[in-house]
Amino acid sequence: MTDTPLKFGFVCVQNAGRSQMSAAFAERERTRRGLEDAVEILTGGTDPADEVHPEVVEAMAERDIDLSGRVPRAVSDDELNSCTVVATMGCSTLELDADVAVRDWALDDPHGQSVKRVREIRDEIEGRVADLFDEYTD
C-alpha cells in the first residue's frame, strides 16, 4: 500500500440499493482491517432516489448493518475522478479519467425483488467488496 489514501467509489443510478450495500460493506471491511486512515469511501448516484429501497434495508439489517437512516445522494464526475477505483453496478455510462480503475459489477437491481433475491445480491456484493480490499490493500 502507498501513503496516499485509497478512495473507493460505489455508484449506481439511484444510489438506493447496490451502491448503498457496497459502501456499507466497505465501511465495515475498512474497520475490520484497521484501515480507517488509509481508505476513503464514496457512494452516490447519477439520478438518486428519495430513499434506500426498503428490501435493501431489511436484507442489510440481517447482517447488523442499519441503512434506514441513509439518504441517496448525487455524485459528481469530479468526486468520482478523485477515486482510486470506482465500482459501478451494471447500470452506468460513466466516462471517468484514465487513471481511475473502473469495475463494472453488473449486478441485478434489488428494487422490487424478493427478499431471497436481495439476499443473494447482498451476499455477492459482500464478497466483491472483500475482494476489492484484498486487491488494493494487501
C-alpha positions in Angstrom: 0.0 0.0 0.0 1.1 3.6 -0.6 1.0 6.5 1.8 -1.7 8.1 -0.4 -5.2 7.2 0.9 -7.1 4.9 -1.3 -10.6 6.1 -2.3 -13.2 3.6 -3.3 -16.3 4.8 -5.1 -19.6 2.8 -5.4 -22.1 4.2 -7.8 -25.3 3.3 -9.5 -28.2 5.3 -10.9 -30.4 5.7 -7.8 -27.9 5.1 -5.0 -30.7 3.3 -3.2 -29.6 -0.4 -3.3 -26.5 -1.9 -4.7 -24.2 1.1 -4.2 -25.5 1.6 -0.7 -24.9 -2.0 0.3 -21.4 -1.8 -1.3 -20.5 1.3 0.7 -21.8 -0.2 3.9 -19.8 -3.4 3.4 -16.7 -1.3 2.5 -17.1 0.7 5.7 -17.3 -2.5 7.7 -14.3 -4.0 5.9 -12.3 -0.9 6.4 -12.9 -1.0 10.1 -12.2 -4.8 10.4 -8.9 -4.3 8.6 -7.9 -1.2 10.7 -7.7 1.0 7.6 -9.8 3.9 8.8 -7.0 6.3 8.0 -6.0 4.7 4.7 -9.3 4.2 2.8 -11.9 6.7 1.9 -15.4 5.5 0.8 -17.7 7.4 -1.6 -21.1 6.4 -2.7 -23.7 8.2 -4.9 -25.9 8.0 -7.9 -26.4 9.7 -11.2 -30.2 10.1 -10.5 -30.7 9.5 -6.8 -33.9 8.1 -5.4 -35.7 9.6 -2.4 -34.8 6.7 0.0 -32.9 3.5 0.2 -35.1 0.6 -1.0 -36.9 -1.0 1.9 -36.0 -4.5 0.8 -32.3 -3.5 0.9 -32.7 -2.0 4.4 -34.3 -5.3 5.5 -31.6 -7.5 4.0 -28.7 -5.5 5.4 -30.3 -5.4 8.9 -29.9 -9.2 8.8 -26.2 -8.5 8.7 -26.4 -6.0 11.5 -25.9 -3.1 9.2 -28.5 -0.3 9.5 -29.2 1.6 6.3 -32.5 3.1 7.5 -31.0 6.5 8.1 -29.1 6.7 4.8 -30.2 9.1 2.1 -29.3 8.5 -1.6 -27.2 11.4 -3.0 -26.0 12.7 -6.3 -22.3 12.1 -7.1 -20.3 14.4 -9.4 -17.7 13.4 -12.1 -15.1 15.3 -10.1 -15.8 13.2 -7.0 -15.6 10.0 -9.0 -12.4 11.1 -10.8 -10.8 11.6 -7.3 -11.2 7.8 -6.6 -8.6 5.1 -6.9 -11.3 2.7 -8.1 -15.0 3.1 -8.9 -17.3 0.1 -8.8 -20.4 0.5 -10.9 -23.3 -1.8 -10.5 -24.1 -2.6 -14.2 -26.2 0.5 -14.8 -23.6 3.2 -15.5 -22.4 5.0 -18.6 -19.8 7.0 -16.7 -16.7 8.2 -18.5 -14.0 8.7 -15.9 -10.4 9.8 -16.2 -8.0 7.2 -17.4 -6.2 6.9 -14.0 -9.4 5.8 -12.3 -9.8 2.0 -12.3 -13.4 1.0 -13.1 -15.0 -2.2 -12.1 -18.4 -2.9 -13.6 -20.0 -5.5 -11.2 -23.1 -6.0 -13.4 -25.4 -6.8 -10.5 -29.2 -7.2 -10.7 -31.2 -4.3 -9.3 -32.6 -5.4 -5.9 -35.5 -2.9 -6.1 -38.8 -4.8 -6.1 -37.1 -8.2 -5.9 -38.0 -10.9 -3.4 -36.1 -10.9 -0.1 -34.4 -14.1 -1.1 -33.1 -12.5 -4.3 -32.0 -9.4 -2.4 -30.1 -11.6 0.0 -28.3 -13.2 -3.0 -27.3 -9.8 -4.4 -26.2 -8.7 -0.9 -24.0 -11.7 -0.5 -22.4 -11.2 -3.9 -21.7 -7.6 -3.1 -20.1 -8.5 0.3 -17.7 -10.9 -1.5 -16.8 -8.4 -4.2 -16.1 -5.7 -1.6 -13.8 -8.1 0.3 -12.0 -9.0 -3.0 -11.6 -5.3 -3.7 -9.9 -4.7 -0.4 -7.7 -7.7 -0.9 -6.6 -6.4 -4.3 -5.8 -2.9 -3.2 -4.7 -3.2 0.4 -2.7 -6.4 0.6 
